[in-house]
Amino acid sequence: MATTPRKSKKPQTPQQRMAARRRRLRAQGLRPVQHWVPDLKNPKIREAIRREAAMLAKHPDNAAIDAWLDTVRDPSDWS
C-alpha cells in the first residue's frame, strides 16, 4: 500500500503563511488593494448618510435623472 510522504517542513507562522499566499497571488497577476468604506455601525456616519440622502431626494433634477437612468440601464445584465 502506497502512502503519501509527510512534509518535512517545520510549521510556519501565520505571517509566513500569509506571505506565501501573497506570493502565490502575485504570481497569478493579482495585486493587493485596500478599500476603506463608511463604518455603518457608527451613528454619526449613519446620520450623515441619512442627511445626504434626504438632500439628494429634494434635488430639482431628480425626475430627469431617474428618467435618464431608466433609459440607459439594462437590469437584465445584472447577474
N, C-alpha and C positions, 0 to 999 in steps of 0.2 A: 504494500500500500504506500503510495507516494504522499509525502507531506510537504507542505509549503515551508520553506526555510524561514526561521524567525528573523526579524530585522535585528541587526546588531547595533543599531544606533542607540545612543543614550537618549532618554526623554528630553524633549525640547521644552523650553519655557514658552509661555503664551506669546511673548514678544517675538521669539524666534519663529513660532508657527505663523504669526501674522505677517512677519517679514517675508517668509517663504510664500505665503498666499499672495502677497502683493507682487512678488517677483513673477509668479505664475500668471497673474492677471496682466501685468505689464507686457509679458512675453506674448500674450494674446492680443496686444494692441490696445489695451484699455489703460486709462489713467484715473487716479482718484480725483474726485471733485467734492467739495464741501458745500452743503446747502444750508442756509440759515432761513428759517421760517418763523412767522409770528408764533409766540407762545400762547395758545388759546386757553391755557389754564390760568393765565394772568388776567384778573378782572379789568385792569386798566386797558389792556390790549383789546379785550372783547368790547369794552365800551367805545374805544376809538373806532373799531370796525363798524359797530352799530351806527355811530355818529356819521361816519363817512358814507355808509350805505344809505342812510336817510337823506344826506345831502345829494347823493347821486340820483336817488329816486325822484327828487324835485327838479332835476335838470330840465330845462325847457326843450331840449332836443331829444328827450328820451324816446318819444314815439317814432321819430325819424330814424334814430339809431336802431331801435328794435326792428323796424321795417327793413332796414338795410341788412341787419344780421339774418333775418328770416330769408332774404333772397340769396345771400352768399353762402350760408352754411348748408351742409349736407348731413343731417343726422344719421342717414343710413350708413355713413362711413365711420361712425363712432363705434368701433368694436375693439 
